């Protein structure tokens, strides 16, 4: 591929970048967990797991054998506001000074929110955006370590916890730079026994989280680097992990892609697909990644069509179209691929791997007004590269049905 510099949008462009203090990546590295915990003074841990705690029983046992006092807390469903309250009380009752969260996005986000509320007074709603008071955290979170067992959310390196409110039926974020873990420990071996459906959903989430930050309005040269590294990994390995979950090479690719996607989205933002996925996640019972997967080609299509229309009137449009070009080239592996071919690649991948439309989760055209109205208010929508009209947003949702 030609060497093109399109990272900086203007010579005056400034940016921030934050990440956990430490990121450890590699097959088999979960055995280092007790040592890292103790190095950080984490000798009384609330261990937050997902709905299949048996998948990580060996890791928990290893923590226990190392002399760390642990209290187990399983998050069975969505990381709901009530679950966070229960976790905080349970941690206080056990005298816990820290959190180890081992699991998928739900367990990591629950652990992240619990660690924040262990050190900050008041109720979780005081700090929640959109439906709560949106107060800033006054204190850093209790030290916590993130150990993902899926490859997709990147929640191990993001500074927000997506929580579900059963009252409003919506998913919203608790957000603060103080919510980053002391260590993100990413061991692809922990994903080897992940069922195919979760492998696919989380993998499509990673893909979405590598495309949206790359084209979004706050992309920066560091996040660009992560996206450019991550996209080819998904292109070469998502099919492979879906065909054979025990392919460790492909699992390593997807774990790395997920980690890179988390670093990108945490520092650049997302776009229209996540703008819809937030409210839809509260309205229907489907994994976040499955929702993103259904929406992704339609979100890309709407953005690209809008950009093509504006190309001659808005100076920035050509730069973003060029970014869609590069996405297409990295996904297809062909230097001459047009932006539309990137969309086709995503569509074909979704069809081939059996991504379900939103209608299979019970959504229909009659909800279009409600969904679009909620999506417009979602925080992810603010970073979409273009401001899509209500008509364009309706098209994205209806296309994904
Ligand atoms: Zn996502």
Boltz pocket constraint, residues with backbone or C-beta under 6 A from the ligand:
constraints:
  - pocket:
      binder: B
      contacts: [[A, 152], [A, 153], [A, 205], [A, 208], [A, 209], [A, 274], [A, 288], [A, 292]]
      max_distance: 6.0
